Amino acid sequence: MERLQKVIANSGYTSRRKAEELIIKGKVSVNGQIVNELGTKVSEKDIIVVEGVTINKAIRKVYYLLNKPSGYICSVSDDKNRKVVTELIDTSERIYPVGRLDYDTTGLLLLTNDGDFANILMHPSNEVEKTYLAIVEGILSPDELYALKAGVVIDGVKVIPKKIKLKSKDVEKNKQKVLITIVEGRNHIVKKIFESIGHPVNKLHRLKYAFLDVKGLQSGDYRCLTVSEVNKLKALKKGIN
């Protein structure tokens, strides 16, 4: 017996968090009966229907690494008819992005239909590192760099980057490139970090996710993760490493 939201996530229909929302909203039925309790457990014999779709629990697991271009949102659909990242992947499986990159943010994005895999990477306790190259307004002073390294408070929670490194600066255009590595996964977190010290982000590109990078991939290109890479990412779960 497994928890209902876990089975839905493992089927590739959606993430575990979204599955929990659908259960609470009464969008899930088990053997013809609406279920809205998150503690519900199901077996392989149970028939699970989510928003009118019968879940296939034996679905093939797939894992993709995409070099996300600007102008795409990290979703499987959009009510404003904007382009979504899943359009860039040629697959018949129902995949979804692991976490989010903003509409105008580019770089490394993982997509999968494996809910447990996605949960390992997104869960705060596993502290998976993400590295970004930010182009910010203004030139950072030594005091501002020190403030970032010491940690800044974002929405009431202190954020301490794992690494901060100043790169090239354009004094004439009053801009600077900064490498930043974080384990945070909150929305717009990198932009908020730099805004907190008065340096709005003009461009943001994710270079690395854990040990993965986008080398060899042009913007909009993707590849499948290797079995070794998938296993190494799963091993990031605390207690396994």
C-alpha positions as CSV (number, residue, x, y, z in Angstrom):
1,M,0.0,0.0,0.0
2,E,1.3,3.5,-0.9
3,R,0.0,7.0,-0.3
4,L,-2.3,8.2,-3.0
5,Q,-0.4,11.4,-3.8
6,K,2.8,9.4,-4.2
7,V,1.2,7.0,-6.7
8,I,-0.2,9.9,-8.7
9,A,3.2,11.6,-8.7
10,N,5.0,8.4,-9.7
11,S,2.6,7.9,-12.6
12,G,4.0,11.1,-14.1
13,Y,0.6,12.9,-14.1
14,T,1.9,15.8,-11.9
15,S,4.2,16.6,-9.0
16,R,3.5,15.3,-5.5
17,R,2.7,18.8,-4.2
18,K,0.2,19.4,-7.1
19,A,-1.3,15.9,-6.5
20,E,-2.0,16.8,-2.9
21,E,-3.8,20.0,-4.0
22,L,-5.9,18.0,-6.5
23,I,-6.8,15.5,-3.7
24,I,-7.9,18.2,-1.4
25,K,-10.0,19.9,-4.1
26,G,-11.8,16.6,-4.7
27,K,-10.4,16.0,-8.2
28,V,-9.3,12.4,-7.4
29,S,-11.3,9.3,-7.2
30,V,-10.4,5.8,-6.1
31,N,-12.6,3.0,-7.4
32,G,-15.3,5.5,-8.3
33,Q,-15.3,7.3,-4.9
34,I,-14.0,10.9,-4.5
35,V,-11.1,10.9,-2.1
36,N,-9.9,14.2,-0.4
37,E,-7.8,12.9,2.5
38,L,-4.0,13.0,2.1
39,G,-3.4,10.0,4.3
40,T,-5.3,7.7,1.9
41,K,-3.4,4.6,0.9
42,V,-4.0,2.6,-2.3
43,S,-2.9,-0.8,-3.8
44,E,-2.0,-1.9,-7.3
45,K,-5.6,-3.2,-7.7
46,D,-7.2,0.2,-7.1
47,I,-8.4,2.3,-10.0
48,I,-7.3,5.9,-9.6
49,V,-8.8,8.7,-11.7
50,V,-7.4,12.2,-11.6
51,E,-9.4,15.0,-13.3
52,G,-11.1,12.4,-15.5
53,V,-7.8,10.6,-16.4
54,T,-7.1,7.1,-15.3
55,I,-3.6,6.8,-13.9
56,N,-1.2,4.2,-15.4
57,K,1.0,3.1,-12.5
58,A,3.3,1.1,-14.8
59,I,4.4,4.1,-16.9
60,R,8.0,4.3,-18.2
61,K,10.1,6.8,-16.2
62,V,12.0,9.4,-18.3
63,Y,14.5,12.1,-17.4
64,Y,15.5,15.1,-19.5
65,L,18.0,17.9,-19.2
66,L,17.0,21.0,-21.1
67,N,18.9,24.2,-21.9
68,K,15.9,26.5,-21.4
69,P,15.5,29.5,-23.7
70,S,14.0,32.8,-22.6
71,G,10.2,33.2,-23.3
72,Y,9.0,29.9,-21.9
73,I,7.2,29.2,-18.6
74,C,8.0,26.2,-16.5
75,S,4.6,24.5,-16.7
76,V,2.8,21.9,-18.7
77,S,0.0,24.3,-19.8
78,D,-0.8,28.0,-19.6
79,D,-4.2,29.8,-19.6
80,K,-2.6,32.8,-21.2
81,N,-1.4,30.8,-24.2
82,R,2.3,31.4,-23.4
83,K,4.9,28.9,-24.6
84,V,5.7,26.1,-22.0
85,V,8.9,24.2,-21.6
86,T,7.3,20.8,-22.2
87,E,6.7,21.9,-25.9
88,L,10.5,21.7,-26.4
89,I,10.8,17.9,-25.5
90,D,9.7,15.3,-28.1
91,T,8.2,12.6,-25.9
92,S,4.8,10.9,-25.6
93,E,5.2,10.7,-21.8
94,R,3.5,13.2,-19.6
95,I,6.5,15.1,-18.2
96,Y,6.7,18.2,-16.0
97,P,9.6,20.5,-14.9
98,V,11.5,19.9,-11.7
99,G,11.1,23.3,-9.9
100,R,10.9,26.5,-11.9
101,L,12.9,29.0,-13.9
102,D,11.3,32.4,-14.5
103,Y,9.9,33.2,-18.0
104,D,13.0,35.3,-18.9
105,T,15.5,33.0,-17.1
106,T,17.6,30.7,-19.2
107,G,19.7,27.6,-18.6
108,L,19.6,24.1,-17.0
109,L,16.2,22.7,-16.3
110,L,15.3,19.1,-15.5
111,L,12.0,17.5,-16.6
112,T,10.6,14.1,-15.7
113,N,7.6,12.0,-14.9
114,D,9.1,10.5,-11.8
115,G,7.6,12.1,-8.8
116,D,9.9,10.6,-6.2
117,F,12.9,11.8,-8.3
118,A,11.5,15.3,-8.5
119,N,10.7,15.4,-4.8
120,I,14.3,14.4,-3.8
121,L,15.7,17.3,-5.9
122,M,13.2,19.9,-4.7
123,H,13.0,19.0,-1.0
124,P,14.8,21.7,1.1
125,S,16.4,19.1,3.4
126,N,18.5,17.7,0.6
127,E,20.2,21.0,-0.1
128,V,20.7,20.4,-3.8
129,E,23.0,23.2,-5.2
130,K,22.1,25.4,-8.1
131,T,24.6,27.7,-9.7
132,Y,23.6,30.8,-11.7
133,L,25.3,33.5,-13.7
134,A,23.6,36.8,-13.0
135,I,24.1,40.1,-14.8
136,V,23.1,42.8,-12.3
137,E,22.7,46.6,-12.4
138,G,25.6,48.5,-10.8
139,I,29.0,47.4,-9.6
140,L,29.0,45.6,-6.2
141,S,31.1,47.1,-3.5
142,P,33.2,45.1,-1.0
143,D,30.6,45.8,1.7
144,E,27.7,44.5,-0.5
145,L,29.7,41.4,-1.3
146,Y,30.3,40.8,2.4
147,A,26.6,41.3,3.1
148,L,25.7,38.7,0.5
149,K,28.2,36.2,1.9
150,A,26.8,36.8,5.4
151,G,23.3,36.2,4.3
152,V,20.3,38.4,3.5
153,V,16.7,38.2,4.7
154,I,14.2,37.4,2.0
155,D,10.5,37.3,2.9
156,G,11.4,36.9,6.6
157,V,13.9,34.0,6.0
158,K,17.6,34.4,6.0
159,V,19.3,33.2,2.8
160,I,23.1,32.4,2.8
161,P,24.5,31.6,-0.6
162,K,26.8,28.6,-0.7
163,K,29.2,30.6,-3.0
164,I,29.5,34.1,-4.4
165,K,32.1,35.1,-7.0
166,L,32.3,38.5,-8.8
167,K,33.1,38.1,-12.5
168,S,33.7,40.8,-15.2
169,K,32.2,44.3,-14.8
170,D,31.3,46.9,-17.4
171,V,31.8,50.3,-15.8
172,E,30.5,52.1,-18.8
173,K,27.2,50.3,-18.8
174,N,27.2,50.0,-15.0
175,K,26.7,46.3,-14.9
176,Q,28.5,43.3,-13.4
177,K,28.4,39.5,-13.8
178,V,28.2,37.5,-10.6
179,L,28.3,33.7,-10.0
180,I,26.0,32.6,-7.2
181,T,25.4,29.1,-5.9
182,I,22.3,28.5,-3.6
183,V,20.3,25.6,-2.3
184,E,17.1,27.6,-2.0
185,G,14.2,26.8,-4.3
186,R,11.7,29.6,-3.6
187,N,10.3,31.6,-6.5
188,H,12.4,34.5,-7.8
189,I,14.9,33.8,-5.0
190,V,18.1,34.9,-6.9
191,K,16.5,38.1,-8.2
192,K,15.2,38.9,-4.7
193,I,18.7,38.3,-3.2
194,F,20.3,40.9,-5.5
195,E,17.3,43.3,-5.2
196,S,17.8,43.2,-1.4
197,I,21.2,45.0,-1.8
198,G,20.0,47.3,-4.5
199,H,21.3,45.5,-7.6
200,P,18.4,44.3,-9.8
201,V,19.1,41.3,-12.1
202,N,19.0,42.1,-15.8
203,K,19.7,38.6,-17.0
204,L,19.8,35.2,-15.2
205,H,21.2,31.9,-16.5
206,R,21.4,28.6,-14.6
207,L,24.7,27.0,-15.2
208,K,24.6,24.0,-13.0
209,Y,22.1,21.8,-11.1
210,A,24.0,19.6,-8.6
211,F,26.8,18.2,-10.8
212,L,25.0,18.6,-14.1
213,D,25.7,21.4,-16.6
214,V,24.5,22.5,-20.1
215,K,27.8,22.1,-21.9
216,G,27.3,21.0,-25.5
217,L,23.6,22.1,-25.6
218,Q,22.5,25.1,-27.5
219,S,19.5,27.1,-26.2
220,G,16.4,25.0,-26.6
221,D,18.3,21.8,-27.0
222,Y,17.9,18.8,-24.6
223,R,19.2,15.3,-23.8
224,C,18.2,12.3,-21.8
225,L,20.0,11.8,-18.5
226,T,22.1,8.7,-18.2
227,V,21.2,5.9,-15.8
228,S,24.3,6.8,-13.8
229,E,23.3,10.5,-13.6
230,V,19.8,9.6,-12.4
231,N,21.1,7.3,-9.7
232,K,23.7,9.9,-8.6
233,L,20.9,12.5,-8.3
234,K,18.7,10.1,-6.4
235,A,21.6,9.5,-4.0
236,L,21.4,13.2,-3.0
237,K,18.6,12.3,-0.7
238,K,19.9,12.6,2.9
239,G,20.6,9.3,4.5
240,I,21.6,7.7,1.2
241,N,24.9,9.5,0.4
